[in-house]
Amino acid sequence: MPAAPYPAADLGYLLHKHPGTVQAFDLPVGRAHVFYPEVSDERCTAALLLEVDPIALVRGKGGRGAHRSFALGQYVNDRPYAASSMLAVAMARVFNTAMTGRCTARPDLAAGAVPLEINVPAQPCRGGPPLAEKLFTPMGWTVTATAVAADPEVPGWGDSRYVELRLTGVVRLADALHHLYVMLPVLDDSKHYWVGTDEVEKLIRAGAGWLSVHPERELIMARYLAHRRELVTSAVGRLAEIDDLDSDVLDNAVPADSDDAPQRLPTQVEHRHAAVLAGLHSAGASSVVDLGCGEGTLVRAMLSDTAFRRILGVDVSPRALQAAARRLRLDSWSDAQRERVRLIQSSLTYRDDRLAVFDAIVLMEVIEHVDPNRLEALQRNVFSHARPERLIMTTPNVEYNVRYPDLPVGSFRHRDHRFEWTRAQFAEWAGVAAKTHGYAVRHLPVGPPDEEVGSPTQMAIFSRAATS
């Protein structure tokens, strides 16, 4: 970690590992060590060394991997010497808290991007340096991938399948760790353990916020999930539910056999878009704020409808707004076209006069990302100050989570969710908000209903009372 406006040694806070201490962690495949070769206010280096136990691998403690496909491979392989899925597992074990983005001592530092340099000296890369560049560059990294010679003493042997990988960029540390956690086994195109259904959830959680818009997402999913088509299909569906992945990705990510390919059903994202647009049409809204617009999927849907003459996309994340601008191709628009839509940075829990001149405000899958102690501020900002004629909210129905077989019991659908409400809890909160601020509210299910647990998404439509 190079110098920044704060001491580089603060990397120790983010990693939750004190620079003055050497720590060791026992793993099924051996032992991981964390230490700091250099520590100063100008530069701080944290090293993760994985000491692989070859005997444990042979005995099966390390799981099942590609090197078990031939007998001698159990004894002669590169696992003790090169980065692999073993290193990814070690990262998840050693830097678990850092990967969640939590840092009680320095929450401001954990929430923001920091200047980072990452070096993986020996990384198997089936695809060579060009593949490493294709995988990491879209995530904001400057990539230097140098092929390692098969034998430096024999130039004629050419390059090996290994690269020395260097990444530099200004990236949130938790995001950087998730990038590595996914990409190490993807570059290698191999895992040391059996890939089962639980790997889908690991991929979805680690890829939240970036995988759905990555140009190589199909390759990433296929390699991470060991080319198991049924798992890739499940991952595509989960991405569509959680990260608002474009519906055309569902058509193209997993090749279907022409003879028996089932007709694609609408995704939950498409169900939400249809429900929100119907609610806006019923209100006659021509100017709409998409509050918490993310990467602009709903904004794009509204742009294709001439009923919406003025659209404002709002998000607290500059990175999400940049992705939305790319998705909408705003740089290719004429000045007249740009007058119809604007993207601005703002927070839904702070008063903003720019939100107070629109017919309707939409919070689609947003409220669950707000800390509960900030919900009152959201109410004041949206209901009382902006005060649109129509306010539409959608949020997950937590009761439906039992219908997702890959979602662990008690887990939320997205790692950034602060809570998820039952239908009764959402109805209670919405009823109090409506009564307090002079609105009427009605609730609608979104998505295919389940007789026992309801629909995947729940929607509340608030209409400003005529007497208010």
MISETI-158205 format. One record per residue (C-alpha): residue number from 1; chain; z, x, y. Coordinates in pm, 1 decimal, always signed. Layout:
R   i ch       c3       c1       c2
R NUM  A        Z        X        Y
...
END
This chain:
R   i ch       c3       c1       c2
R   1  A     +0.0     +0.0     +0.0
R   2  A   -116.3   +171.4   +322.5
R   3  A    +59.8   +143.8   +654.2
R   4  A    +62.3   -191.0   +835.8
R   5  A   +258.8   -345.3  +1124.8
R   6  A   +560.7   -315.2   +891.7
R   7  A   +680.7    -24.3   +675.9
R   8  A   +465.6    +29.6   +367.7
R   9  A   +788.5    +75.3   +167.1
R  10  A   +836.8   -301.6   +198.1
R  11  A   +609.3   -319.6   -105.0
R  12  A   +932.1   -285.2   -300.8
R  13  A  +1047.4   -622.3   -166.5
R  14  A   +722.4   -790.4   -269.4
R  15  A   +725.5   -645.9   -621.1
R  16  A  +1101.7   -705.6   -660.4
R  17  A  +1131.7   -348.3   -787.1
R  18  A  +1341.8    -98.0   -589.3
R  19  A  +1146.5   +217.5   -498.3
R  20  A  +1445.4   +435.6   -580.8
R  21  A  +1473.9   +316.1   -940.4
R  22  A  +1264.7   +378.6  -1251.0
R  23  A  +1262.2    +64.1  -1463.6
R  24  A  +1150.3     +3.2  -1821.7
R  25  A  +1065.7   -321.8  -1998.7
R  26  A  +1027.2   -383.1  -2372.5
R  27  A   +711.4   -567.4  -2476.8
R  28  A   +567.1   -671.8  -2814.5
R  29  A   +305.1   -396.5  -2784.4
R  30  A   +530.5   -120.5  -2656.4
R  31  A   +715.2    -39.5  -2335.9
R  32  A   +621.7    -79.1  -1967.9
R  33  A   +752.5   +149.0  -1694.1
R  34  A   +754.7    +90.0  -1316.3
R  35  A   +810.3   +376.5  -1074.4
R  36  A   +704.1   +489.4   -727.1
R  37  A   +521.8   +827.1   -700.4
R  38  A   +530.8   +810.4   -319.0
R  39  A   +738.2   +608.9    -73.2
R  40  A   +721.5   +629.1   +304.6
R  41  A   +674.2   +402.6   +602.6
R  42  A   +308.9   +510.2   +612.1
R  43  A   +220.4   +475.0   +244.2
R  44  A   +385.8   +339.7    -68.8
R  45  A   +252.3   +366.3   -424.0
R  46  A   +389.6   +163.0   -714.9
R  47  A   +278.4   +261.1  -1064.7
R  48  A   +278.0    +47.2  -1377.9
R  49  A   +255.1   +258.4  -1691.9
R  50  A   +212.2    +83.6  -2026.3
R  51  A   +321.7   +292.5  -2323.8
R  52  A   +147.3   +124.0  -2616.5
R  53  A   +306.0   +155.4  -2959.3
R  54  A    +20.5   +203.9  -3212.4
R  55  A   +251.5   +125.1  -3502.4
R  56  A   +339.2   -211.2  -3348.6
R  57  A    -29.0   -290.3  -3318.5
R  58  A    -96.4   -210.1  -3682.1
R  59  A   +201.1   -419.4  -3793.4
R  60  A    +65.8   -711.2  -3599.0
R  61  A   +332.3   -729.3  -3329.7
R  62  A    +61.9   -707.0  -3066.6
R  63  A   -128.1  -1008.5  -3192.1
R  64  A   -486.3  -1037.6  -3307.7
R  65  A   -767.1   -863.1  -3122.6
R  66  A  -1122.5   -745.4  -3144.9
R  67  A  -1020.7   -411.3  -3299.0
R  68  A   -905.4   -590.9  -3614.8
R  69  A  -1266.1   -678.6  -3691.6
R  70  A  -1304.3   -356.9  -3894.5
R  71  A  -1038.4   -183.3  -4102.0
R  72  A  -1034.0   +155.6  -3929.5
R  73  A  -1017.2    -17.3  -3591.6
R  74  A   -650.9    -90.5  -3654.0
R  75  A   -579.3   +280.2  -3636.7
R  76  A   -854.8   +422.6  -3415.3
R  77  A   -898.1   +237.7  -3086.9
R  78  A   -862.1   +282.0  -2713.1
R  79  A   -570.8    +46.4  -2655.1
R  80  A   -307.6   +317.7  -2585.4
R  81  A   -538.3   +490.4  -2335.6
R  82  A   -729.5   +222.9  -2141.3
R  83  A   -644.9    -87.8  -1943.5
R  84  A   -679.1   -410.5  -2139.1
R  85  A   -526.3   -751.8  -2190.5
R  86  A   -210.9   -561.5  -2288.6
R  87  A   -180.8   -435.2  -1932.9
R  88  A   -239.5   -788.3  -1802.8
R  89  A    +44.3   -917.0  -2020.6
R  90  A   +266.6   -633.1  -1899.5
R  91  A   +190.7   -728.6  -1537.8
R  92  A   +288.6  -1088.8  -1602.8
R  93  A   +615.6   -976.6  -1759.8
R  94  A   +708.6   -705.2  -1509.7
R  95  A   +582.7   -866.4  -1187.3
R  96  A   +647.5  -1228.9  -1277.1
R  97  A   +835.7  -1315.7   -955.8
R  98  A   +583.3  -1132.4   -738.6
R  99  A   +301.2  -1333.3   -897.7
R 100  A   +467.6  -1657.0   -789.0
R 101  A   +450.1  -1541.1   -426.8
R 102  A   +825.2  -1570.3   -377.1
R 103  A  +1027.7  -1317.0   -178.5
R 104  A  +1359.3  -1436.6    -39.9
R 105  A  +1417.0  -1113.1   +153.3
R 106  A  +1073.1  -1112.4   +317.8
R 107  A   +910.6  -1458.2   +290.3
R 108  A   +679.0  -1384.3   +583.5
R 109  A   +546.4  -1075.8   +409.7
R 110  A   +494.1  -1255.2    +77.8
R 111  A   +302.8  -1538.9   +243.9
R 112  A    +55.3  -1317.9   +428.6
R 113  A   -222.8  -1078.5   +337.6
R 114  A   -132.6   -709.0   +327.9
R 115  A   -349.0   -394.6   +308.7
R 116  A   -370.3   -289.6    -55.7
R 117  A   -536.3    -23.2   -266.5
R 118  A   -550.1    -69.1   -643.5
R 119  A   -656.3   +198.7   -891.0
R 120  A   -719.9   +145.1  -1262.1
R 121  A   -813.2   +491.1  -1397.8
R 122  A   -969.5   +380.2  -1728.3
R 123  A  -1099.3    +24.3  -1752.1
R 124  A  -1329.2    -91.4  -2032.9
R 125  A  -1615.7   -271.7  -1861.1
R 126  A  -1886.3   -436.0  -2067.9
R 127  A  -2145.5   -455.7  -1793.8
R 128  A  -2063.5   -134.4  -1613.7
R 129  A  -1997.4    -81.5  -1243.2
R 130  A  -2235.3   -361.6  -1131.0
R 131  A  -2026.8   -620.3  -1317.2
R 132  A  -1702.8   -497.3  -1161.1
R 133  A  -1859.1   -533.5   -818.2
R 134  A  -1986.8   -885.4   -893.6
R 135  A  -1645.1   -996.9  -1012.1
R 136  A  -1418.5   -853.8   -740.6
R 137  A  -1633.3   -856.9   -424.7
R 138  A  -1634.0  -1240.2   -384.0
R 139  A  -1253.5  -1231.6   -372.9
R 140  A  -1245.3  -1009.4    -65.8
R 141  A  -1222.4   -666.5   -228.3
R 142  A  -1417.1   -354.1   -145.1
R 143  A  -1505.7   -223.2   -490.6
R 144  A  -1564.6   +131.5   -607.9
R 145  A  -1640.1   +138.9   -979.8
R 146  A  -1734.1   +481.4  -1114.1
R 147  A  -1870.7   +514.9  -1464.6
R 148  A  -1677.6   +757.4  -1684.4
R 149  A  -1893.9  +1005.8  -1876.6
R 150  A  -1891.8   +970.1  -2252.8
R 151  A  -1821.8  +1342.3  -2274.0
R 152  A  -1803.9  +1553.0  -1956.0
R 153  A  -1896.6  +1860.6  -2162.5
R 154  A  -2215.3  +1698.1  -2295.2
R 155  A  -2407.6  +1540.9  -2002.4
R 156  A  -2682.7  +1415.5  -2229.4
R 157  A  -2448.3  +1164.0  -2387.6
R 158  A  -2454.7   +953.3  -2073.1
R 159  A  -2186.0   +715.6  -1955.9
R 160  A  -1914.6   +554.4  -2164.4
R 161  A  -1821.0   +187.9  -2143.3
R 162  A  -1528.3   +277.1  -1914.9
R 163  A  -1508.1   +281.6  -1536.9
R 164  A  -1255.3   +408.5  -1290.6
R 165  A  -1189.1   +102.0  -1078.2
R 166  A  -1068.9   +117.4   -716.3
R 167  A  -1013.4   -192.0   -504.7
R 168  A   -926.1   -196.3   -135.5
R 169  A   -869.6   -498.4    +81.7
R 170  A   -632.0   -706.1   +287.5
R 171  A   -510.1   -957.9    +29.8
R 172  A   -192.8  -1151.7    -42.0
R 173  A     -9.2   -954.1   -309.7
R 174  A    +42.3  -1254.9   -539.1
R 175  A   -331.9  -1323.3   -523.5
R 176  A   -413.0   -959.0   -598.6
R 177  A   -194.1   -966.0   -910.0
R 178  A   -359.4  -1285.5  -1029.6
R 179  A   -703.8  -1133.3   -975.3
R 180  A   -611.3   -839.5  -1197.0
R 181  A   -437.8  -1058.0  -1456.0
R 182  A   -759.7  -1251.3  -1513.2
R 183  A  -1017.4   -978.1  -1460.7
R 184  A   -876.4   -699.4  -1680.3
R 185  A   -952.5   -883.5  -2006.3
R 186  A  -1271.9  -1029.9  -1855.3
R 187  A  -1412.6   -683.8  -1781.0
R 188  A  -1315.4   -569.2  -2130.5
R 189  A  -1445.7   -893.5  -2286.1
R 190  A  -1167.1   -868.5  -2542.3
R 191  A   -805.8   -967.5  -2594.4
R 192  A   -544.4   -818.5  -2820.5
R 193  A   -408.9  -1157.5  -2926.8
R 194  A   -538.2  -1485.5  -3060.5
R 195  A   -683.6  -1703.7  -2785.0
R 196  A   -552.8  -2059.5  -2818.7
R 197  A   -528.1  -2370.2  -2603.7
R 198  A   -241.5  -2227.4  -2397.6
R 199  A   -486.4  -1973.3  -2253.5
R 200  A   -657.8  -2253.6  -2061.4
R 201  A   -343.7  -2324.3  -1862.6
R 202  A   -288.9  -1952.7  -1798.2
R 203  A   -640.1  -1922.5  -1658.6
R 204  A   -608.2  -2233.7  -1441.4
R 205  A   -279.1  -2117.8  -1292.3
R 206  A   -392.9  -1760.9  -1228.4
R 207  A   -729.7  -1877.2  -1093.3
R 208  A   -596.2  -2145.6   -859.9
R 209  A   -760.9  -2128.0   -519.9
R 210  A  -1042.7  -1886.3   -610.5
R 211  A  -1187.1  -1942.8   -957.7
R 212  A  -1353.0  -2275.5   -876.5
R 213  A  -1565.7  -2119.6   -601.2
R 214  A  -1632.3  -1784.3   -767.0
R 215  A  -2007.3  -1731.9   -822.8
R 216  A  -1937.5  -1582.3  -1168.5
R 217  A  -1689.9  -1850.9  -1277.4
R 218  A  -1886.7  -1938.1  -1593.2
R 219  A  -1881.2  -1576.3  -1710.0
R 220  A  -1513.3  -1542.4  -1622.2
R 221  A  -1415.2  -1854.3  -1814.9
R 222  A  -1627.3  -1764.4  -2116.9
R 223  A  -1492.1  -1410.7  -2148.3
R 224  A  -1130.2  -1495.9  -2068.8
R 225  A  -1134.4  -1770.4  -2332.7
R 226  A  -1303.1  -1551.8  -2598.3
R 227  A  -1628.2  -1749.3  -2575.7
R 228  A  -1464.5  -2048.9  -2744.1
R 229  A  -1670.8  -2338.6  -2619.9
R 230  A  -1405.3  -2605.2  -2667.3
R 231  A  -1160.3  -2405.7  -2454.6
R 232  A  -1418.3  -2341.2  -2183.8
R 233  A  -1495.5  -2713.2  -2174.3
R 234  A  -1125.4  -2786.9  -2131.4
R 235  A  -1097.1  -2526.7  -1854.8
R 236  A  -1392.6  -2673.4  -1666.0
R 237  A  -1231.2  -3016.2  -1679.4
R 238  A   -897.8  -2884.1  -1558.7
R 239  A  -1064.6  -2701.5  -1270.1
R 240  A  -1243.3  -3018.8  -1170.1
R 241  A   -911.9  -3202.6  -1167.9
R 242  A   -707.0  -2937.4   -989.8
R 243  A   -933.0  -2729.8   -768.3
R 244  A  -1197.2  -2983.0   -660.7
R 245  A  -1472.4  -2796.0   -841.3
R 246  A  -1817.2  -2934.2   -765.5
R 247  A  -1930.6  -3183.5  -1024.7
R 248  A  -2255.8  -2994.2  -1088.3
R 249  A  -2049.1  -2708.1  -1231.8
R 250  A  -1938.1  -2945.9  -1504.6
R 251  A  -2301.6  -2996.4  -1594.9
R 252  A  -2388.7  -2628.0  -1600.3
R 253  A  -2079.0  -2429.1  -1696.5
R 254  A  -2086.3  -2519.8  -2065.2
R 255  A  -2430.7  -2543.7  -2226.0
R 256  A  -2466.4  -2865.2  -2422.9
R 257  A  -2678.3  -2923.6  -2731.3
R 258  A  -2961.8  -3150.0  -2626.8
R 259  A  -2935.5  -3369.9  -2934.7
R 260  A  -2567.2  -3460.4  -2923.5
R 261  A  -2454.2  -3388.8  -2567.2
R 262  A  -2237.9  -3679.8  -2447.9
R 263  A  -2309.1  -3844.5  -2115.4
R 264  A  -2091.5  -3686.2  -1849.3
R 265  A  -1823.3  -3915.4  -1712.7
R 266  A  -1718.6  -3898.9  -1345.9
R 267  A  -1461.8  -3630.2  -1276.1
R 268  A  -1127.8  -3712.7  -1119.3
R 269  A  -1251.7  -3545.3   -800.7
R 270  A  -1543.2  -3786.5   -791.3
R 271  A  -1309.5  -4080.1   -852.2
R 272  A  -1094.5  -3969.0   -557.2
R 273  A  -1393.3  -3922.0   -327.5
R 274  A  -1527.2  -4267.1   -414.7
R 275  A  -1187.5  -4432.8   -358.3
R 276  A  -1131.3  -4259.1    -24.3
R 277  A  -1481.2  -4334.7   +103.9
R 278  A  -1443.8  -4698.7     +3.0
R 279  A  -1116.6  -4717.8   +194.9
R 280  A  -1280.8  -4567.5   +503.1
R 281  A  -1576.3  -4804.9   +481.8
R 282  A  -1350.4  -5107.3   +449.8
R 283  A  -1179.3  -5002.8   +773.6
R 284  A  -1508.4  -4951.4   +954.6
R 285  A  -1403.8  -4596.3  +1043.0
R 286  A  -1672.4  -4386.1  +1208.8
R 287  A  -1454.4  -4089.2  +1310.0
R 288  A  -1238.6  -3928.4  +1040.8
R 289  A   -996.3  -3636.3  +1007.3
R 290  A   -974.9  -3469.0   +666.1
R 291  A   -625.8  -3326.5   +706.7
R 292  A   -579.7  -3045.4   +456.7
R 293  A   -954.5  -3024.6   +396.3
R 294  A   -933.9  -2711.2   +181.3
R 295  A  -1280.8  -2585.9   +102.0
R 296  A  -1458.9  -2893.1   +235.3
R 297  A  -1556.8  -3104.1    -64.5
R 298  A  -1461.8  -3433.7   +100.8
R 299  A  -1613.1  -3325.1   +432.0
R 300  A  -1940.8  -3262.7   +252.3
R 301  A  -1924.8  -3605.4    +89.3
R 302  A  -1872.1  -3768.1   +429.4
R 303  A  -2158.9  -3572.4   +583.2
R 304  A  -2399.6  -3736.1   +338.2
R 305  A  -2293.9  -4079.0   +470.5
R 306  A  -2436.3  -4173.9   +811.0
R 307  A  -2150.2  -4419.7   +871.3
R 308  A  -1929.4  -4124.7   +966.2
R 309  A  -2049.8  -4001.7  +1304.5
R 310  A  -1763.8  -3760.7  +1379.0
R 311  A  -1574.2  -3556.4  +1119.4
R 312  A  -1289.6  -3309.4  +1170.0
R 313  A  -1183.8  -3079.6   +884.7
R 314  A   -834.0  -2937.6   +931.0
R 315  A   -653.0  -2678.5   +721.0
R 316  A   -373.3  -2428.5   +773.1
R 317  A   -558.0  -2160.0   +573.7
R 318  A   -826.0  -1955.8   +753.1
R 319  A   -959.8  -1847.7   +414.8
R 320  A  -1008.0  -2209.6   +306.3
R 321  A  -1187.3  -2288.6   +632.0
R 322  A  -1418.7  -1990.8   +583.6
R 323  A  -1497.7  -2114.7   +232.6
R 324  A  -1560.9  -2463.9   +371.8
R 325  A  -1802.1  -2325.3   +631.3
R 326  A  -1990.7  -2142.6   +354.8
R 327  A  -1992.4  -2451.7   +131.9
R 328  A  -2128.8  -2664.6   +416.5
R 329  A  -2371.3  -2388.5   +526.9
R 330  A  -2268.6  -2441.7   +889.1
R 331  A  -2439.7  -2121.7   +998.2
R 332  A  -2779.4  -2278.4   +918.8
R 333  A  -2720.2  -2596.9  +1119.9
R 334  A  -2868.6  -2683.7  +1453.9
R 335  A  -2643.1  -2733.6  +1757.3
R 336  A  -2698.2  -3108.8  +1735.9
R 337  A  -2591.8  -3116.4  +1370.7
R 338  A  -2280.9  -2911.4  +1443.3
R 339  A  -2163.6  -3170.8  +1695.9
R 340  A  -2101.3  -3409.5  +1408.2
R 341  A  -1847.5  -3191.2  +1225.4
R 342  A  -1581.9  -2939.8  +1329.4
R 343  A  -1346.0  -2722.3  +1127.1
R 344  A  -1017.6  -2621.9  +1289.3
R 345  A   -696.8  -2449.3  +1185.9
R 346  A   -380.2  -2653.4  +1225.3
R 347  A    -70.7  -2764.1  +1036.5
R 348  A     -5.8  -3120.1   +932.6
R 349  A   +366.0  -3080.1  +1011.1
R 350  A   +313.1  -2982.5  +1376.3
R 351  A   +199.5  -3203.6  +1662.8
R 352  A   -168.4  -3155.9  +1747.8
R 353  A   -336.0  -3366.0  +2017.0
R 354  A   -677.4  -3302.7  +1862.0
R 355  A   -588.0  -3541.1  +1576.3
R 356  A   -504.4  -3837.6  +1802.0
R 357  A   -856.6  -3956.7  +1885.5
R 358  A   -994.9  -4052.7  +1544.6
R 359  A  -1023.7  -4387.0  +1365.2
R 360  A   -884.1  -4262.3  +1036.5
R 361  A   -697.5  -3969.1   +881.6
R 362  A   -722.5  -3871.2   +515.1
R 363  A   -468.0  -3663.3   +323.0
R 364  A   -633.1  -3623.5    -16.4
R 365  A   -413.2  -3433.9   -265.4
R 366  A   -222.7  -3273.0    +22.6
R 367  A   +124.3  -3421.5    +55.8
R 368  A   +244.4  -3269.5   -272.0
R 369  A   +187.5  -2921.5   -121.2
R 370  A   +444.4  -2990.1   +153.9
R 371  A   +808.5  -2887.2   +111.3
R 372  A  +1021.3  -3204.1    +82.2
R 373  A  +1228.0  -3108.5   +386.1
R 374  A   +907.1  -3109.3   +594.4
R 375  A   +794.4  -3460.4   +499.5
R 376  A   +976.6  -3614.2   +794.4
R 377  A   +786.9  -3382.3  +1030.5
R 378  A   +462.2  -3487.4   +861.5
R 379  A   +550.2  -3851.7   +920.4
R 380  A   +614.9  -3790.6  +1291.2
R 381  A   +294.7  -3594.3  +1337.7
R 382  A    +59.0  -3822.0  +1146.3
R 383  A   +208.5  -4171.8  +1176.2
R 384  A   +371.4  -4151.8  +1516.9
R 385  A   +169.9  -3902.5  +1722.1
R 386  A   -184.3  -3908.8  +1579.1
R 387  A   -138.6  -4276.0  +1487.5
R 388  A   -481.6  -4366.9  +1345.0
R 389  A   -589.1  -4722.9  +1266.8
R 390  A   -623.7  -4628.2   +899.9
R 391  A   -441.5  -4357.1   +703.5
R 392  A   -534.0  -4282.0   +341.6
R 393  A   -324.1  -4065.5   +109.6
R 394  A   -382.2  -3966.5   -251.8
R 395  A   -140.6  -3769.5   -468.5
R 396  A   -103.0  -3696.5   -841.5
R 397  A    +77.4  -3948.2  -1057.6
R 398  A   +324.6  -3726.8  -1242.8
R 399  A   +362.5  -3986.7  -1516.7
R 400  A     +3.3  -3916.8  -1620.7
R 401  A    +71.2  -3546.5  -1684.4
R 402  A   +159.6  -3617.1  -2047.5
R 403  A   -209.8  -3695.4  -2102.7
R 404  A   -306.6  -3332.7  -2030.0
R 405  A   -258.8  -3151.5  -2362.2
R 406  A   -286.3  -2804.9  -2204.0
R 407  A    -21.4  -2872.4  -1936.8
R 408  A   +325.7  -2756.3  -2045.1
R 409  A   +597.9  -3020.2  -2035.0
R 410  A   +768.2  -3024.5  -1697.3
R 411  A   +491.6  -2827.1  -1524.1
R 412  A   +301.1  -2940.0  -1217.1
R 413  A    -77.5  -2963.9  -1210.0
R 414  A   -107.0  -2686.4   -951.4
R 415  A   +114.8  -2382.4   -897.9
R 416  A   +141.1  -2461.5   -524.0
R 417  A   +271.7  -2816.5   -571.2
R 418  A   +621.5  -2858.7   -430.6
R 419  A   +673.1  -3186.9   -613.9
R 420  A   +482.3  -3460.3   -795.6
R 421  A   +583.9  -3824.9   -764.3
R 422  A   +599.8  -4111.7  -1006.1
R 423  A   +433.5  -4432.3   -891.7
R 424  A   +771.3  -4578.5   -799.1
R 425  A   +870.2  -4272.3   -596.6
R 426  A   +544.3  -4273.1   -401.7
R 427  A   +571.8  -4645.6   -337.8
R 428  A   +926.5  -4603.7   -206.5
R 429  A   +834.5  -4316.2    +28.1
R 430  A   +521.5  -4490.9   +154.5
R 431  A   +708.7  -4816.6   +210.9
R 432  A   +973.3  -4649.1   +425.4
R 433  A   +709.4  -4455.7   +623.6
R 434  A   +505.8  -4770.4   +685.7
R 435  A   +804.0  -4977.9   +796.9
R 436  A   +936.9  -4701.1  +1023.0
R 437  A   +608.4  -4645.1  +1205.7
R 438  A   +459.9  -4993.9  +1219.5
R 439  A   +206.0  -4988.3   +936.0
R 440  A   +124.1  -5208.3   +640.6
R 441  A    +61.7  -5028.9   +312.6
R 442  A   -109.2  -5112.0    -15.3
R 443  A   -138.7  -4903.4   -329.0
R 444  A   -439.1  -4852.5   -555.5
R 445  A   -487.8  -4656.2   -878.3
R 446  A   -758.8  -4388.3   -880.1
R 447  A   -931.3  -4292.8  -1202.3
R 448  A   -932.7  -4448.9  -1548.0
R 449  A   -604.6  -4639.2  -1595.8
R 450  A   -377.1  -4579.2  -1889.8
R 451  A   -174.7  -4882.6  -2001.3
R 452  A   +139.4  -4675.6  -2046.6
R 453  A   +135.6  -4413.4  -1767.5
R 454  A   -111.9  -4548.0  -1511.8
R 455  A   -401.5  -4362.8  -1348.4
R 456  A   -421.6  -3985.6  -1291.0
R 457  A   -414.5  -4026.6   -912.6
R 458  A   -234.2  -4278.2   -692.4
R 459  A   -352.8  -4382.8   -348.6
R 460  A   -180.2  -4545.0    -52.0
R 461  A   -380.8  -4705.6   +229.1
R 462  A   -186.8  -4753.2   +553.0
R 463  A   -320.5  -4995.1   +816.4
R 464  A   -171.5  -5001.2  +1163.4
R 465  A     -4.7  -5334.7  +1234.1
R 466  A   -174.8  -5539.4  +1504.5
R 467  A   +150.3  -5588.7  +1696.4
R 468  A   +240.1  -5217.4  +1707.2
END
